[in-house]
Every structure is written in C-alpha cells, then in structure tokens.
Amino acid sequence: MSINFISGLFAGFTEAIVWTTPTERLKVLRQNEITSGGNKYNSLVGGMATVVKEQGIQGLYKGVVATGIRQASSVGVRFMLYNEVRALISGNEKGKPWHSMLAGGTVGAISVIVNNPVDVVKSRIQAQGSTGDLKYTGTVQAFLRIMKEEGFKTFFKGVEARVLRVGLGQAITFATYEQILQLVEKAM
C-alpha cells in the first residue's frame, strides 16, 4: 500500500508541474474575470499569451506548491486505497465493471475531502494578479490567513461540486483502466 501511495505522490506532483498548474491558473483567472466582467483571459491561448506577456512564464506557475500538494495528495490517496476499496466491494467476484466504477468513485471522493483545504488555498493564490499588495504570499501563509480571517469551514467551500466531478471522473477512469487491463492480459 505504501509503494502505491509514494508512486501516486510522485505521479501527482509531476502532473502538477507539467500540466495542472498552468491550466488551473488560467481557469481560475477566467473564473474570476467572469464575475468582474473583464475579458482579458477570454480563451486558453489568449489567456496564456496575456499571462506570459505580463508576468513571464512564471506567471503560469503561480500556486505551483499548493497545486503540487493537491495533485500529489489526490493521486497518492487514490493509488493507495483503490485496490483495497475494490476488494471490499467485490468480495470474491472479479471483473465486474461496476466494482471498479464504485471503487474509483469512492477513492476520488475521499481524495477530494482530504485535500479540499489545499485546493481552496491554491485557488486563492492563483486568483491574485501579479502586481500590488498580494494578500497571499505562499501556501502556508495563505492557509493560516484564511483560517484566521474566515474559519475552518471555508476550506470546504465547493467540496460538493468537486466530490461529484472528481468522483465521477475517477469512476470512469478506474473502470476503463480495469477493462483495458483485462483486455491486455487476455491478449498476452
């Protein structure tokens, strides 16, 4: 179980550096712009060009530590728990797609509940501009400030939507993974 967790941590952190941080940064900027009526980050490519022009490539990596922690903990928890949860669900039966779907959805939901606080911190950091007085200067500082000013419940705002999105996504991912694994094993 621990090797799965460690493998998941490294896989999740790598994903955060390569892909998730820049795309999450652009998503958060666009979401904030929608509520303010702006049109600066109106598309993926245009938003990326704007951030790079104004802030350099590092502007795409604002919140990389929080995003890395979120992704690493998500994937680590999922990899660590999936086989155990699937075994609890399936008992002695093997190969039923709904077992994989239910197990995947369950570990996806658990991972969201575990890491929603760092997701809130990540989003707050990424929503900030690049100039002026920054309210959040780092992951730990942001966590402590949010806790002090808004309380613990703030770390679970939006958790229901994330549980639904990630849980269903992981149900599909793990069910697909198991079906493909079975096909490959039969072919070998």
N, C-alpha and C positions, 0 to 999 in steps of 0.2 A: 504494500500500500504506500509506503513512504517513497519508493522509487517513482511511482506514478505521480505523486504529489510534486516531487522535485522536478520531474520531467515536465509536468504541467506548468510549474512556476517559470522555468526557462522558456518554454514554448510561448507562454502568455507574455512574458516580458519582451521576447523577440518580436512578437506580433505588434506590441505597443510601439516599439521603436521603428519598425519597418513601415507599418501601415496605420494603426489605430490612432496614434496621437495626432498626426496631421489631419486625418479625416474627421476626427472628433472635434478638433479645434475649429475647423471650417463649419461643421454642423452647429456647434454652439454659437459661433459668431452670427451665422444666418438666423438661428432661432431668436437670438436677442435683437437682431435687426428687424425681424418681422414685427415684434412688439413695439419697436421705436419708430417704425415707418421708413426706415432707411432702405437703401438699395445698393450699398457698397459691395456686398458679398453675394450678388444675385445668382451666381452659378458656381459650380465646383471649380472650374478652370479659372473663371474671372476672380473668384474669391481667393484662390491660391495665388494668382498673379498679384492681387492687391496686397495680400499679407507679405509676400516676398519683397515686393517693391518698397513697402513702408517699413517692414521690420527685419528684412533679411530672411534667410531660410530658417533661422532660429525661431522666428515668429510662428512657424508651423508646429514647432515643438514646445510651445508654452504648455506647461502642465504635464510634461513627459514623466516626471517622477510619479505623480498621482495616477496618471494613466497606466504606467508600468505596474504599479502596485495593484490597481484594479484588475488589469488583464491577467497578471500573474496569479493573483489570488483566485480569480474566476476559473481559469483553466486548471490550476492546481487542485482546487476543490472538486471540480468535475472529474478530472482524471482519477483522483484519489477515491472518490465514492462510487463511481459508475458501476464497476463490476460487483461491488457489494450490494448496492441497491437493486441491480438487475437480478442478482441471485436471490435476494429476499422476495422479489416479485414473482420470479419464475419458478422457484422451488426446484423440482426435478425436471420440469419441462424445458425444452431447448428450442431455439429457433423461431419463437413467436414474435413477429414484428411489434405487437402491442407491448410486449415486455420491454423491449428496447426503447420504444417511444415513452412509456411511462417512467422508466428509469432515467432516460435523458432529460425529460421534462422536470423530474424531481430534482436531479442534481443541478440543472440550470436554475431552478427556483432557489435552491439552497445557496448557490454561489452568489446570486443577486442579494439575498438577505444578508449574507456575510459581508459583502463588500459595498453595499449601498452608501455607507458613510464616505468612503473614499471616492465614490462616483460623484457625490454632491460636492466634495472638495475639488475634484478635477474640473467639474463644470464651472464652479465659481472662479477658479484660476483662469480657465480658458476663455471665459466670457469677458475678461478685462481687456481693455485696449493696451497699447504699448507705451503710452505717454501719461504724464501726470502722476498724481499720487495713487499708487496701487494699494488697494485695500488688502489684497492677499499677496504675500511675497514668497510663499513657499508652502509646501504641503502641511507640515506640522503647524506653522503659524496660522494657516487658513483653518485647519481643524480646530485649534484652540480658540480662535476668534469666533468662529461660527458657534461653537459650544457655549462660549461666554455670552455672546450677544443674542443668540436665537434659541439655544437649548438643544438638548439631545434629540428631540422629536424631528428637528429639521433634517437630520441625517437620513430620515426615512421618507422624505417627501418624494413622491414619484415612484416609490418602490413597487406599487401595484402594477403600473404600466410596464416597468422593467421586468417584473416577475413574469407577466404574461408574454412579453416579447421574447425574452431570453428563454423562458421555459419551453415555449412552443418551438422556438428555433432549435434548441438542443434536443427536443423530442424528435424533430425531423432529422437533425444531424446524426444522432446516435442510431436511429432506426435505419437510416441509409447506410451508415458505416457497417452495421451488423449484416445487412443484406449483401452488401458488396463483399465483405469479408467471407461470407458463406459461399458466394459465387466463385471467388478466387480460390478458396480452399478446395472446392469441388473440382475446379479446373486443374489443380496441381496434382 
